Amino acid sequence: MQISEKAELFQSWLEEKNIKDVEIIDISNIATDMDAFIIGTASSDRNAKSVADFIEEKAEEQGFALLGREGRDAGRWILLDFVDIVVHIFLKEEREMYNLEKLWADGKFFKKPADTKSE
């Protein structure tokens, strides 16, 4: 599975659980130890924790190794390290404060293809 397909899979899992403003940043050209960040905003710490658990379960089903997990207890910024992809689940305030999108602005931001419904 290519990294873009894997990242989009993680994105779909986050969006399935109503995580908002999901961004995929390809950082393979500026980082040596990972390929992409996936960043999303949870509505509450409880939501963030349950989504992190869901992501871990789905990733395990796919055979993706979880290298590490940070922030699960507090639930304000949960980081899930899947070696080549790191998933960040933030509460709104933390996402705004740490602003990873600005910090990693040299990366390539992916957007989902627009719906192409014909009428």
PyMOL commands that set and color helices and strands:
alter all, ss='L'
color gray80, all
select helices_A, chain A and resi 3-16+45-62+92-98+100-103
alter helices_A, ss='H'
color red, helices_A
select strands_A, chain A and resi 20-26+36-42+68-70+77-81+85-91+108-110
alter strands_A, ss='S'
color yellow, strands_A
deselect
rebuild
show_as cartoon
